[in-house]
Amino acid sequence: MNTVQKKAVWLQSSERSNMPMLRLMSWISLRLGRRIARSVLHLVALYFVLFSPSSRNASRDYLTRVLGRPAGWRDLYRHFFSFAATIHDRIYLVDRRYDLFDIDIQGLEHINPLIEAGGGVFLMGAHLGSFEVIRAIGRQVPGLHVAMVMHEDNAQKINKMLAAINSEAALDVIPLGRIDSMLRVQDKLDAGMLVGMLGDRTLGDEPMMPVDLLGAPAAMPVGPFRMAALMRRPVVFMVGLYLGGNRYRVHFETLADFTDVPRGQREAAVKQAIERYAGLLNHYCLDAPYNWFNFFDYWQSVPTSLSAQPHEHR
């Protein structure tokens, strides 16, 4: 199976596997409470370790890279438990039970001035920790209103599930692939909002750029960064690391600023931004190694047909 096919398989299977877990955990959590529901997470983690060989192999490959030693069964279990815990906590975050969590926020000095300027900001995340904790920190960061850009099919599934938990919790989503997608992104930015994207997975046959991640080549999608360059906006990296129990630590980091980049220099600026993004992923993976939730073969070469070719936006 070539790289494109592997990416397509992951795109089709990843969200399907997450949604049944979220449905099951929603039912248990909302009826039995967080304390009892968390005990079920051990069974969820054990199930993945024992009965999901492809995810288990991907976990072992990643953990061996990030830990610098062969990953054992205890490492695999801890990895899957962290994954299940963050999905479980999404239920309470969506239900606005922010009182259940202890969230430390670092790097506000990187995001607050941009929010106050009111010109719109791209907030770039990853499948690292929990992006959902941004709901909880909105009270501490005035003006932190985020519209998420995501694949249309995933957007429909996620909002349907969130609405089942809390009818007022649906995300402000901009589906990709529509004629008006870019116009809607532009409108949100012009309104001073943050536009959030997860920049570490491809949505299919799109340009990719090779980067160094944990000491080996990996392929990173170019699209999210080209969009930010086209819209001429600053980009802030955000990660919400799960620290165990009810504790999270949110980091904001300056990633790029395309506001005044001349057209002829945009592609170089995009390349630099992607390298910076990969460096931040590398740093936070090492900081919180069990927070990486890309359970597929991430370290793949970039096919020639998908290698990002230099071009300039009009």
C-alpha angles and dihedrals in degrees: 000000000000127000095263091052092048091051091049092050090051092048091053098042106036100069092039090057093047097049098059089048091051091048092050094046091046091056093047096042099047092047104037103028133243098285095055093037092055089059088061089058089074089062091047092052092046091051092055092046093051105032109027105071097171093051091042092053092048090049092050092049093050095043092049089054097046098040094044092228138071109291115238132206091267090055091050091049092049091049094053092042090055089050092051091045094055092048089048092050090053087070092061094040090053088047088053094242090147090149089075094067139072106210123181115199122205130180100031088145087070097053107029098068090050093050091048091051088062096213098120128258136216112231109203118200137164142211086274117115115327127323088184092076087077086082091061097048094051089094091058096043110053113213094023097142113153131194112194124221112210145142110293096236092050091046092056093048095047096046091047090055094044091050089053089058097040122003090210095048101081112134123244093246132185108198117217122230099043125119091242098042096106092044090054091050089051092049093052092049092047088053089058096252129140116247111211127206135169103227104187102079133062120229093213134289099011132129115284133192125210114238136171112254121174090343099308137082117271132173119243124191115245098200101086092052094045088052091054090048092049091051090046095226137139118259125215124193116225130187130171107203119203110226099181133271108026096328128117133169118207121202128193116194131179107249109169143329116215094172098109102018110133115238093247091056100045097096092053089047091051091051091050091049092052091050089050090049091051089049091053091048089051092050096049094042088058090045094051107012098177092059098078109109104181099114099185138076098294098168100077133138119251114249114235090241091059100039110122110255120205114258138145128241118238 
